[in-house]
Amino acid sequence: MKHCLFICFLFVSVTCFAQKLEKTYRLIPQPQSIKELPGKGIHSDELSYIRLGEGVSMPTLMKGWISMLPQSPRSGKSIYLALSKTQVPESPEGYTLEVSAKGVVILAKTPAGLFYGCQTLEQLMEDSHDFHQPIPFMKITDYPAIPYRAVHFDTKHHLDRIEYYYKEIDKLAYYKVNAIIWEIEDKLRYTRRPEVAAPNAISKQEMQAICRYAQERNIEISPLVQGLGHAGFILKHHWELRENPHSDWEFCPSDPRTYELQFDLYQDAIEAMPYGKYLHIGGDEITAIGIDERCKKTGKSPFELQMIWLQKVCNYATEQGRIPIFWDDMPLKFGGIWEVIQSDKSGRELELAWNTTKLDEAIRLFPKECIYMRWNYQDATKPAHQRLLKWYHEKGLKVMGATAAAFGGSPFLPRNHSMAGYIKGFSQLVADHQLSGILATAWDDGSPHPETVWRGYIAQGEFGWNPSARSIEAFKQAHAQREYGFGHKEQRMNFLDELEQAAYFFDSALVTSGRRNPAWGTTQFTLITLPDKSKPGAWSKTYQDKITQAKNEEKRYTFIAQSIRTAKENALRNRYTLDVYEQTSYLLHYPTRLLLALHAYDTASGEESRKDALEYIAQTCDYFETMRQELESVYSQTRFMENPEGYLADSNHHNHLAAKTNSSDWLYLYEIPMVRNIKAWIKQLTNE
């Protein structure tokens, strides 16, 4: 009984200490275990030098505190880094970190563990400095729940400046992300097939340098080169290999030249990214396999043709020493369970709907050396989806999870708390089922600025390492502290939730039909009409719902604008991210501003009031160019805003928003024609 009481007391004391620590020292990711030790703690400036154990080299560190300390003994307290085979976690990335009156001791089995222990200490020292408080005496025992924790760089539509990728790698390492899957498309300067490369493509040598920089920070980069489908960047140059001559979407899998071309691209990508263990071969969203005469002659079904392609490219990847990764949706669609796994079915209803007979019969066609990437960008914890993971396990197939830090359905910034809840849920499943790893995709379909994706990337660092430690609200508070230095009582980043909500009205405020949702493709659209001078008030009645919402959005914008200004004034770091959010808020607010200006004109009483209202509408139209210039000035500090001269766009049957124009006009798909219509309308009114 006494033993049980002691265990309960120990658990409560450790939990209370962790909660107390969380109020000031919000570490991302949250360590697995933090134990309080007696004493008052030490301040960061008391740590004055570094001691290295036998055979230990100084880790490559990217932030300032530890890297600025000398390795020669001097007065003060030391940071001791040593390799150990005992009293440390079994994980090669695990470590222990002990803070005592003598200083700090970090132990690990491997240099990677020491590296991650140093990242945790960096955060402790940062908070000690920011909040003028001592680092408590404690012992952290830490290790990742998921060994392979990756994020997705998608450069299909836009490139960022080279130096920005280095900065991103530094930050990913800081948050203990250890892998990148880079969807390079035509942004690599292929040497075997140079016609595929865009004019601004990254050279193989530069990509090798980026990959080496990442490897030195315990991040491995592997290429994703789309195959079979999503092949517009290739087939716009090679019509002879199209399955459908009118579409550049799919290769013909029955033409030997398909493999000659794809293998050349794979080889270049492997050489450009030499330190990764994977080759992601794509293979998703196929729509037209089997219609070409070359395929018909084989007598094979579309599914068989796809799996033949998959086996051939898997064999190639294995021969090159790479593990192939394949998006798994096409086999699931063939098996007839795609709709089921997207559903909310559970219990008896799920049992009745679940039927894997076709998949079971075709299991011999599934390459066993392949990793099947199970992508689900929303709630992966639904019973039907978990049932699918069980089926994979029963069939002995290797699976990796793919969630999303930026889903294509959200132009300009991710929604739903930067997708953090979905990332947390899928990460927990990956840990529970011991899958091969987790990837947070970040699709470029709507090309959000990378700074708006970062909270999602950091969520992957948090929950890929420790899926169960924090709630989403607690993570958001930790993110605000880590990224900007905001204390737990300040609530400086609350505007971001409101900004996500503002994006929904922006999507369709100026149209009565159509969509610019990049996930499902843009469509033709119909802009709202303009007020009729001879029928005052009629326009406002027609668009009463939009005007009501615009008034609500104006209040929201007032809160967002003031909050961002305050955040910028108080941020200790990462002010550029806040600049990007600010410019994004101006863009999202612009349709609201237009609607309210038109409403003021439509309901103005008296000729003079109407004249003033018309002048304000004209000023609002003129402001559009100012807003655009300022937004692109900020965005372009890290990003190329236009495709290079001579860039050949593919026809892309998804009609992605970011691929609508080679210029930056796609950002303002509705706003540009709306402003043009209003200016013509004003001219007509003033000439009457």
C-alpha positions in Angstrom: 0.0 0.0 0.0 2.8 2.4 0.9 4.5 1.5 -2.4 1.3 2.4 -4.3 1.0 5.7 -2.4 4.6 6.5 -3.2 4.1 5.8 -6.9 1.0 8.0 -6.9 2.8 10.8 -5.1 5.7 10.6 -7.6 3.3 10.7 -10.6 1.5 13.7 -9.2 4.7 15.6 -8.3 6.2 15.0 -11.8 2.9 16.0 -13.5 2.6 19.2 -11.4 6.2 20.1 -12.2 5.6 19.5 -15.9 2.6 21.7 -15.7 4.5 24.4 -13.7 7.4 24.2 -16.2 4.9 24.5 -19.1 3.8 28.0 -17.9 7.2 29.4 -18.7 9.3 26.8 -20.5 7.2 25.6 -23.4 9.4 23.1 -25.2 8.5 22.0 -28.8 8.3 19.1 -29.1 7.2 18.3 -25.6 9.7 15.9 -24.0 8.5 12.4 -23.0 9.5 12.8 -19.3 10.5 15.7 -17.1 11.5 15.1 -13.5 12.0 17.9 -11.0 15.2 18.0 -9.0 15.7 20.1 -5.8 17.3 23.5 -6.1 16.6 27.0 -7.4 17.9 26.4 -11.0 20.5 28.3 -13.1 20.2 31.2 -15.5 21.3 30.8 -19.1 24.1 33.3 -18.8 25.7 31.1 -16.0 26.5 28.5 -18.7 29.8 29.7 -20.0 31.6 26.8 -21.8 31.2 23.4 -23.3 32.9 20.1 -22.4 32.9 17.2 -24.9 33.1 13.6 -23.9 35.5 11.1 -25.5 34.9 10.8 -29.3 32.3 13.6 -29.3 32.3 16.4 -31.9 30.4 19.6 -31.4 27.0 19.2 -33.0 26.1 21.4 -35.9 23.8 23.9 -34.2 21.8 26.6 -36.0 20.7 28.9 -33.2 22.8 31.1 -31.1 23.1 30.3 -27.5 25.2 27.0 -27.4 27.0 27.7 -30.6 28.5 30.9 -29.2 30.0 29.2 -26.2 33.7 28.3 -26.2 35.1 24.8 -25.5 37.9 26.0 -23.3 37.3 25.8 -19.5 36.6 29.0 -17.7 34.7 30.3 -14.7 31.0 29.5 -14.6 29.0 26.3 -15.3 29.5 23.9 -18.2 27.4 22.0 -20.7 28.8 18.5 -20.9 28.0 16.4 -24.0 28.9 12.7 -23.9 28.0 9.4 -25.6 26.7 6.7 -23.3 25.5 3.1 -23.7 23.6 3.1 -20.4 21.0 5.2 -18.6 19.8 6.7 -21.9 16.8 5.8 -24.1 17.2 3.0 -26.6 16.2 5.2 -29.5 19.2 6.5 -31.6 17.6 9.9 -31.4 16.9 9.8 -27.6 18.8 11.6 -24.9 18.8 12.6 -21.3 19.3 16.2 -20.2 20.1 17.0 -16.5 20.3 20.5 -15.1 22.0 20.8 -11.7 24.1 23.2 -9.7 27.2 22.0 -11.7 25.6 22.9 -15.1 24.0 20.8 -17.8 24.8 17.2 -18.8 23.4 15.7 -22.0 23.9 12.0 -22.7 22.9 10.0 -25.7 23.7 6.8 -27.5 24.4 8.6 -30.8 25.4 12.1 -32.1 21.8 12.5 -33.3 20.6 12.1 -29.7 23.1 14.7 -28.5 22.0 17.0 -31.3 18.4 16.8 -30.2 19.3 17.2 -26.6 21.1 20.5 -27.6 17.9 21.7 -29.3 16.0 21.2 -26.1 18.6 23.1 -24.1 18.6 25.9 -26.7 14.9 26.4 -26.0 15.4 26.3 -22.2 18.2 28.9 -22.5 16.1 31.0 -24.9 13.2 31.1 -22.4 15.5 31.8 -19.5 16.8 34.8 -21.4 13.4 36.0 -22.7 11.6 35.8 -19.3 14.6 36.5 -17.0 14.0 33.3 -15.0 16.3 30.4 -14.1 16.3 27.1 -15.8 14.8 24.7 -13.1 16.9 21.8 -11.9 15.5 18.8 -13.7 16.1 15.7 -15.6 14.6 15.2 -19.1 14.4 11.7 -20.6 13.3 12.1 -24.2 13.0 10.1 -27.5 10.6 10.2 -30.5 7.5 8.2 -30.8 7.9 8.0 -34.5 11.4 7.4 -36.0 10.7 9.0 -39.4 9.2 12.4 -39.2 9.0 14.2 -42.5 7.6 17.3 -44.1 6.8 17.9 -47.8 8.4 20.6 -50.0 6.3 21.0 -53.1 7.8 23.2 -55.7 5.6 22.2 -58.7 4.3 25.8 -59.2 6.7 28.1 -57.4 10.2 28.2 -56.1 11.5 30.1 -53.1 14.9 31.7 -52.9 17.7 29.2 -52.3 18.8 30.8 -49.1 15.2 30.3 -47.7 15.5 26.5 -48.0 18.6 26.6 -45.8 16.7 28.6 -43.2 13.8 26.2 -43.4 16.1 23.3 -42.8 17.5 25.0 -39.7 14.1 25.5 -38.3 12.9 21.9 -39.0 16.0 20.6 -37.2 15.2 22.9 -34.3 11.8 21.3 -34.0 13.2 17.8 -34.4 11.8 17.0 -37.8 14.3 14.6 -39.4 13.2 14.2 -43.1 12.0 16.1 -46.1 10.3 14.6 -49.1 10.8 17.1 -51.9 8.4 17.1 -54.8 10.6 18.6 -57.4 8.7 18.2 -60.7 10.4 20.5 -63.3 12.3 22.6 -60.8 15.4 20.3 -60.9 17.9 20.9 -63.8 17.8 17.3 -65.1 21.0 16.5 -67.0 19.7 13.3 -68.8 16.5 14.9 -69.9 17.2 18.7 -69.9 14.0 19.5 -71.8 12.0 18.7 -68.7 13.7 21.3 -66.5 12.1 24.8 -66.1 14.3 27.8 -66.9 14.7 28.6 -63.2 15.4 25.0 -62.1 17.8 24.2 -59.2 21.0 22.6 -60.4 21.9 19.2 -59.2 25.0 20.6 -57.5 23.0 23.2 -55.6 20.5 20.5 -54.5 23.4 18.3 -53.4 24.7 21.2 -51.3 21.2 21.7 -49.7 21.0 18.0 -49.0 24.4 17.9 -47.3 23.5 20.9 -45.2 20.3 19.1 -44.1 22.2 15.8 -43.4 24.6 17.7 -41.1 21.5 18.7 -39.2 20.1 15.2 -39.0 17.6 15.7 -41.8 17.5 13.4 -44.8 16.0 14.6 -48.1 14.4 12.2 -50.5 12.9 13.0 -53.9 9.3 12.7 -55.1 9.2 12.5 -58.9 5.7 12.0 -60.1 5.2 8.9 -62.3 2.3 7.5 -64.4 -0.1 10.3 -63.3 0.5 14.0 -62.5 3.0 13.9 -65.4 2.1 17.2 -67.1 5.5 18.6 -66.4 7.0 15.8 -68.5 4.4 15.0 -71.1 4.0 18.6 -72.2 7.4 17.8 -73.9 6.7 14.2 -74.8 3.3 13.8 -76.5 4.4 10.4 -77.9 4.2 8.9 -74.4 0.7 10.2 -73.5 -2.0 7.6 -72.7 -4.5 10.2 -74.0 -3.2 12.4 -76.8 -5.4 15.2 -75.6 -4.2 15.2 -72.0 -0.7 15.5 -70.5 -1.8 13.8 -67.2 -0.8 10.2 -67.7 2.0 8.2 -69.2 1.2 5.1 -71.3 2.5 2.3 -69.1 2.8 -0.1 -72.0 5.4 1.9 -74.0 9.0 0.9 -73.0 10.0 4.5 -73.6 8.0 5.5 -70.6 10.4 3.7 -68.4 13.5 4.9 -70.2 12.3 8.5 -69.5 11.1 8.0 -66.0 14.2 6.2 -64.9 16.4 8.9 -66.3 14.5 11.5 -64.2 14.7 9.2 -61.2 18.4 8.8 -61.6 19.0 12.5 -61.8 16.8 13.1 -58.7 18.7 10.4 -56.7 22.0 11.9 -57.7 20.8 15.4 -56.7 19.5 14.1 -53.3 22.2 11.5 -52.5 21.6 11.1 -48.7 17.9 10.0 -48.7 16.8 6.4 -48.4 13.5 6.8 -50.3 12.3 7.4 -53.8 8.7 8.6 -53.9 7.3 7.6 -57.3 3.9 9.2 -57.0 1.3 7.0 -58.9 -1.9 8.6 -57.6 -5.1 10.0 -59.2 -5.0 8.1 -62.4 -8.1 8.6 -64.6 -7.5 7.2 -68.1 -5.1 4.2 -68.1 -6.1 1.4 -70.6 -7.6 3.6 -73.3 -4.5 3.8 -75.6 -4.1 1.2 -78.3 -0.7 0.2 -76.9 -2.5 -0.7 -73.6 -5.5 -2.4 -75.2 -3.1 -4.8 -77.0 -1.9 -6.2 -73.7 -5.3 -7.4 -72.7 -4.7 -6.2 -69.2 -7.2 -4.2 -67.1 -6.4 -0.6 -66.1 -5.6 -1.8 -62.5 -3.3 -4.5 -63.8 -1.5 -2.0 -66.0 -0.9 0.3 -63.1 0.4 -2.5 -60.9 2.7 -3.6 -63.7 4.0 -0.1 -63.8 4.4 0.0 -60.0 6.4 -3.3 -60.0 8.8 -2.0 -62.7 9.5 1.3 -61.0 9.8 -0.5 -57.6 12.4 -2.8 -59.1 14.3 0.2 -60.4 14.2 2.0 -57.1 15.4 -1.1 -55.2 18.3 -1.6 -57.7 19.4 2.0 -56.9 19.4 1.3 -53.2 16.2 3.3 -52.6 13.0 2.2 -50.9 10.0 3.1 -53.1 7.0 5.0 -51.8 3.7 5.0 -53.6 0.5 6.9 -53.0 -2.1 4.2 -52.2 -5.4 5.7 -53.5 -5.6 3.9 -56.9 -5.6 0.3 -55.5 -8.2 1.4 -52.9 -10.4 2.8 -55.6 -10.0 -0.4 -57.7 -11.0 -2.4 -54.6 -14.2 -0.4 -54.1 -13.5 0.8 -50.6 -12.3 4.3 -51.3 -15.7 5.9 -50.4 -16.0 3.7 -47.3 -12.7 4.8 -45.8 -13.7 8.5 -46.4 -16.9 7.9 -44.5 -18.0 8.2 -40.9 -19.3 4.6 -40.8 -18.6 2.6 -37.7 -19.8 -0.5 -35.9 -22.3 -2.7 -37.7 -22.7 -0.2 -40.5 -19.0 -0.3 -41.2 -19.0 -4.1 -41.1 -21.8 -4.3 -43.7 -20.0 -1.8 -46.0 -16.5 -3.2 -45.6 -15.5 -5.6 -48.5 -11.9 -6.1 -49.5 -12.5 -9.2 -51.7 -11.1 -7.5 -54.8 -8.1 -6.3 -53.0 -7.5 -9.7 -51.4 -7.7 -11.4 -54.7 -5.2 -8.9 -56.2 -2.7 -8.9 -53.3 -0.1 -10.8 -55.4 0.2 -7.7 -57.5 1.2 -5.5 -54.6 5.0 -5.2 -54.5 6.2 -6.1 -51.0 9.3 -3.9 -51.2 7.2 -0.8 -51.6 5.9 1.5 -48.8 2.2 2.4 -49.4 1.7 6.0 -48.3 -1.8 6.2 -46.7 -2.8 9.8 -47.2 -5.6 11.3 -45.2 -5.6 15.1 -44.8 -8.4 15.3 -42.3 -9.5 13.0 -39.5 -7.5 9.8 -39.9 -8.8 8.4 -36.6 -12.2 7.5 -38.0 -13.1 3.8 -37.6 -13.1 3.0 -41.3 -9.7 4.5 -41.8 -8.3 2.5 -38.9 -9.9 -0.6 -40.3 -7.8 0.0 -43.5 -4.6 0.2 -41.5 -5.5 -3.1 -39.9 -6.0 -4.6 -43.4 -2.5 -3.4 -44.5 -1.0 -5.0 -41.4 -2.8 -8.3 -42.0 -1.4 -8.4 -45.5 2.2 -7.7 -44.4 2.4 -4.5 -46.4 4.5 -1.5 -45.2 2.6 1.7 -44.6 3.6 5.3 -44.0 1.0 8.0 -43.0 0.6 11.3 -44.8 -1.3 14.1 -43.2 -1.2 17.8 -44.3 0.3 21.0 -43.1 -1.3 22.8 -46.1 -4.1 21.2 -48.0 -4.9 22.3 -51.5 -8.4 23.4 -50.6 -7.1 26.4 -48.7 -5.6 29.2 -50.8 -3.3 31.6 -49.1 -3.1 30.0 -45.7 -4.0 26.7 -44.1 -7.2 26.5 -42.0 -8.3 24.5 -38.9 -5.6 25.7 -36.6 -3.0 25.0 -39.3 -4.3 21.5 -39.6 -2.7 20.7 -36.2 -5.6 18.5 -35.0 -5.4 16.3 -38.0 -1.6 16.1 -37.7 -1.9 15.1 -34.1 -4.5 12.4 -34.8 -2.7 10.7 -37.6 0.7 10.9 -35.7 -0.9 9.1 -32.8 -2.1 6.3 -35.2 1.3 6.0 -36.7 2.9 5.6 -33.3 0.2 3.2 -32.1 0.4 1.0 -35.2 4.2 1.3 -35.6 3.9 2.4 -39.2 7.0 3.3 -41.2 6.7 7.1 -40.6 4.7 10.2 -41.0 4.7 12.9 -43.6 3.1 16.3 -43.4 2.3 17.3 -47.0 2.2 20.9 -48.0 0.7 21.1 -51.5 1.5 24.0 -53.8 -1.9 23.8 -55.6 -2.9 27.1 -54.1 0.7 28.1 -53.4 0.3 29.6 -49.9 3.4 31.5 -48.7 5.6 29.0 -46.8 5.5 31.3 -43.7 1.8 30.6 -43.4 2.5 26.8 -43.5 5.1 26.9 -40.7 2.7 26.4 -37.8 1.6 23.2 -39.5 5.2 22.1 -40.0 6.0 22.8 -36.4 2.9 20.8 -35.4 4.4 17.8 -37.2 7.6 18.3 -35.2 5.5 18.4 -32.0 3.2 15.5 -32.6 5.5 13.3 -34.7 7.8 13.3 -31.6 5.2 13.1 -28.9 1.6 12.7 -30.2 -0.2 12.6 -26.9 1.5 15.2 -24.7 -0.4 18.4 -25.6 -3.8 19.5 -26.6 -4.2 21.7 -29.8 -4.8 24.8 -27.7 -1.7 24.1 -25.6 0.4 23.6 -28.8 -0.8 26.9 -30.2 0.4 28.7 -27.0 3.7 26.9 -27.1 4.1 27.8 -30.8 3.5 31.5 -29.9 6.2 31.4 -27.3 8.7 29.4 -29.3 8.3 31.4 -32.5 7.8 34.9 -31.2 8.7 35.0 -27.5 5.1 35.6 -26.4 4.3 34.6 -22.8 1.4 32.4 -21.9 -0.8 35.2 -20.7 -0.3 37.5 -23.7 -2.5 35.7 -26.3 -0.7 37.6 -29.1 -1.4 35.0 -31.8 -5.2 34.7 -31.3 -5.6 36.7 -34.5 -4.5 33.7 -36.5 -7.6 31.7 -35.8 -9.6 34.8 -36.9 -7.5 35.1 -40.1 -8.3 31.5 -41.0 -12.0 32.2 -40.6 -11.7 35.4 -42.7 -10.3 33.3 -45.6 -13.6 31.5 -46.0 -15.6 34.7 -46.9 -12.7 35.8 -49.1 -13.0 32.6 -51.2 -16.4 33.6 -52.7 -17.3 37.1 -51.6 -17.3 38.6 -55.1 -19.0 35.8 -57.1 -22.4 34.2 -57.3 -21.0 31.0 -58.9 -17.6 29.3 -59.5 -14.8 28.4 -57.2 -11.1 29.1 -56.8 -10.6 26.1 -54.4 -7.3 24.7 -55.7 -7.8 21.1 -54.4 -10.8 20.5 -56.7 -9.8 22.8 -59.5 -10.9 26.3 -60.4 -14.0 26.8 -62.5 -15.7 29.4 -64.5 -17.2 32.0 -62.3 -19.9 34.7 -62.3 -19.0 38.0 -60.6 -21.7 39.9 -58.6 -23.5 42.7 -60.5 -23.1 46.4 -59.7 -25.6 48.8 -58.3 -28.2 50.4 -60.6 -28.3 54.2 -60.0 -32.0 54.3 -60.9 -32.9 51.7 -58.3 -31.3 52.7 -55.0 -31.3 50.0 -52.4 -32.1 47.2 -54.9 -28.5 45.9 -55.1 -28.2 45.8 -51.3 -31.4 43.7 -51.1 -30.1 41.3 -53.8 -26.8 40.8 -51.9 -28.2 41.2 -48.4 -26.5 38.0 -47.1 -23.1 39.0 -48.5 -23.4 42.5 -47.0 -24.4 41.2 -43.6 -21.4 38.9 -43.6 -19.1 41.7 -44.9 -20.1 43.8 -41.9 -19.1 40.9 -39.6 -15.9 40.5 -41.5 -15.1 44.2 -41.1 -15.3 43.8 -37.3 -13.1 40.7 -37.6 -10.6 42.5 -39.7 -10.4 45.4 -37.2 -9.4 42.8 -34.5 -6.9 41.1 -36.8 -5.2 44.3 -37.9 -4.8 45.7 -34.4 -3.6 42.3 -33.1 -1.0 41.9 -35.8 0.3 45.4 -35.1 0.6 44.6 -31.4 2.2 41.3 -32.2 4.8 43.0 -34.4 5.6 45.5 -31.7 6.2 42.8 -29.1 7.7 39.9 -31.1 11.2 39.0 -30.1 11.8 37.1 -33.4 10.3 35.9 -36.6 8.8 39.3 -37.5 8.8 38.4 -41.1 6.2 35.8 -40.5 4.0 38.4 -39.0 4.6 40.7 -42.0 3.4 37.9 -44.3 0.3 37.4 -42.1 -0.4 41.1 -42.2 -0.2 41.3 -46.0 -2.4 38.2 -46.3 -4.9 39.9 -44.1 -5.0 42.9 -46.4 -5.7 40.6 -49.3 -8.4 38.7 -47.5 -10.1 41.9 -46.4 -10.2 43.5 -49.8 -13.5 41.9 -51.1 -15.1 43.1 -47.8 -13.9 46.6 -48.4 -15.3 46.6 -52.0 -18.7 45.2 -50.9 -19.1 47.7 -48.2 -18.1 50.6 -50.5 -20.7 49.5 -53.1 -23.3 49.1 -50.4 -22.6 52.6 -49.1 -23.2 54.0 -52.7 -26.3 51.9 -53.2 -27.9 53.2 -50.0 -26.6 56.8 -50.1 -29.3 59.5 -49.7 -28.9 62.6 -51.7 -26.7 63.5 -54.7 -23.8 64.7 -52.6 -23.6 61.6 -50.5 -23.8 59.5 -53.6 -21.0 61.4 -55.1 -18.8 60.9 -52.0 -19.6 57.2 -52.0 -18.7 56.9 -55.6 -15.4 58.7 -54.9 -14.7 56.2 -52.1 -15.3 53.3 -54.4 -12.8 54.8 -56.9 -10.3 55.1 -54.1 -10.9 51.5 -53.1 -10.2 50.4 -56.6 -7.0 52.5 -56.7 -5.9 51.0 -53.4 -6.0 47.5 -55.1 -2.7 48.2 -56.9 -1.1 49.6 -53.7 -2.2 46.5 -51.8 -0.9 44.2 -54.5 2.5 45.9 -54.7 3.0 45.9 -50.9 1.9 42.2 -50.6 4.2 41.1 -53.4 7.1 43.2 -52.0 6.8 41.3 -48.7 6.2 37.9 -50.2 9.1 38.2 -52.7 11.6 38.6 -49.9 11.7 34.8 -49.9 9.7 33.7 -52.9 9.8 34.1 -56.7 6.4 35.6 -57.6 6.4 34.8 -61.3 7.4 31.9 -63.6 10.5 32.8 -65.7 10.4 34.0 -69.2 9.7 31.2 -71.6 8.1 28.9 -69.0 5.8 26.4 -70.7 2.7 25.6 -68.5 1.2 22.2 -68.6 -2.5 21.7 -69.2 -3.0 20.1 -65.7 -6.5 18.7 -65.6 -6.8 19.7 -61.9 -6.6 23.3 -63.0 -4.7 24.3 -59.9 -5.2 27.9 -58.8 -1.4 28.6 -58.7 -1.0 27.4 -62.3 -3.6 29.8 -63.7 -1.1 32.4 -64.8 2.7 32.6 -65.2 2.4 36.0 -63.5 1.1 36.6 -60.0 -2.4 37.4 -61.3 -3.7 34.1 -60.0 -3.6 35.5 -56.5 -6.4 37.9 -57.4 -8.5 35.6 -59.6 -11.8 37.5 -58.8 -10.4 40.8 -57.6 -8.7 41.8 -60.9 -11.8 41.4 -63.1 -14.0 42.9 -60.4 -11.9 46.0 -60.1 -11.9 46.3 -63.9 -15.7 46.1 -64.0 -16.1 48.7 -61.3 -13.8 51.1 -63.0 -15.7 50.8 -66.2 -19.0 51.3 -64.3 -17.7 54.4 -62.6 -16.6 55.8 -65.9 -20.0 55.2 -67.3 -21.7 56.9 -64.4 -19.5 60.0 -64.5 -20.1 60.4 -68.2 -23.9 60.3 -67.9 
